[in-house]
Amino acid sequence: MNKLKDRIIAVLQKVFELEQIDENASQQTIEKWDSLAHLNLIVALEEEFDISFEPEEIAEMISVQMIINFIDNHLK
Amino acid sequence: MRLSIHYFVFRNTTIERFFQNISATFSGYEDISVVNEQAERYVWFYLSPVAENTLIAGKIRYYADLARMAVEKTPPDRMFIAFTMMDIYSVQSTVSDRTVVSAICEYNAALYALEAVHANVKVIDITRFLNNYKTEDLIDWRYYFISQMGLNPRLSGAFGEWFESRIRAIEMKRKKCLVLDLDNTLWGGVLGEDGISGVALGGDYSGKAFLLFQQQILELSREGVILAVCSKNNIEDVRKMWSEHPDTVLREEHFAALRINWHSKADNIREMAEELNIGLDSFVFLDDNPSERELVKRFLPAVAVPDFPAQAYMLPVFFKQTVEQYFSIYALTGEDKTKTEQYKANAQRANAQRSFTDMDEYLRWLEMELTIADVSEFTLARAAQMTQKTNQFNLTTRRYDDAGLRSKLASGSRIFTLSVCDKFGDSGITGLCIVDLAEETALIDSLLLSCRILGKHIEDAFFNYILNQLKKQDIQTVKALYVPTAKNMQVKDFYDRQGFQKITGDDDCTVYTMDRSLHDFEVKPYFKILEI
């Protein structure tokens, strides 16, 4: 689980070009997380984990916690 | 890509992701009412719309009108890059229905018509990129419906690289010289072991593949790429191959330089760079042997060394990739087409030089004619190309495209071109000087000469002639700049030698001045100057 979290945070750091990202971070707390960056993030996560999200999931994946939950579900 | 250039992209879908590697701002969807006037370049990137069939054709025609208006609204001195359209998604219930196809054809024809009328418009054929993918991979419908992305976001990385290579082609940045190995590169087998009748060239596979490869390389050289050979072989064997093999296409006369010996290929290429007067970063080296490629990569990191295919049947793909990556150019100039001839004539000049003891005697004997003219419609593209490609004899290394030079002219600058003709041939346009004029002061914005004509005091004659012209124009003061780069050390003292006074100078730029009311310069008697 922690390994998964680290991989996800690494993707976020790369997409948002930030050195530090907290596991409680969300669209509210990261200024660069606008709608375009959100799509770039989803594409990057899909590539990293070789999975494909449903549009409904994409709309909800707006915090680190939610992202971890959805990806965890996909990988189960 | 130079980050300093700012682009403004006209678009009809969400495509920001595709232009992430350049600095860009974007129009609204299908919106041409607001144009970023600060942008240095404009991009027209409209994708075929997704709608019911009856609407698509009408919408595409409307897009063609928008493109025309957008060109009118943007400054004519800035590059306007327009992508053609391709049918990404349309449903054809009637097989003979050509509504959408013809609308797209008309749209593309409209873009080419704009290009024909407006010098700043350059059209890029998007099918050259999209045809690399399956139709169903062009759109990811999830992203289309979530955020109106007209292209699959996964294509953005490859698109960025492709777009950069097209921009380089438009900017006329290409490599200059292709260095070729022989055995298992231009023919199959080893000449020294298999003999002329044993190597594979022409006939059946694999000779057929090598034959096509040679034909393609010859065509490339006709388009201005200089060819050279670097091979571990006996020169007698190779000459015999060239003169006796019935299917050889490339022969000795097609190569500007030969290094057929047993020395290190890195040393050989370094020597050829000096002989041809071309920077190492303008070389591409093809060799089937991975250890030779590794050696050249290690010792000459500036040389481009693509991976050569292990199978001869992969040569067509390899050739296409190599050309598109290193040698593509938007349009050819007259000088490109005779380049190998010019470089060979240069080598002959270098040989002739050795038998004269007095340099002046040699220069007289060359019967040089310098043609100096103001830049014209016919020479503008070549002039822009020179600013892009000249590195060594270049005082400020300022790069211009067609549009940049046009705006210089519009603001009153004079642009002089120089071409040189001597006993051995015509160099074409090989010198350029851009002079900004403000009342009684002139500023030498750019002064550059192709390396091919150096070593004959041509630079002095060209520059003195220009100074005399400026005096005739009642210019009182001439200012000049030297901006050092990694490659232009040889002109560090150029203005000192011309009698200019240094005003200020630091590591980034030295500023010179000269009082132009003093005297006329004498041009050496062995130059015949033709004015146009």
HADDOCK unambig.tbl for C-alpha pairs under 7 A between the chains (distance, minus, plus):
assign (segid A and resid 55 and name CA) (segid B and resid 142 and name CA) 6.11 0.50 0.50
assign (segid A and resid 55 and name CA) (segid B and resid 146 and name CA) 6.79 0.50 0.50
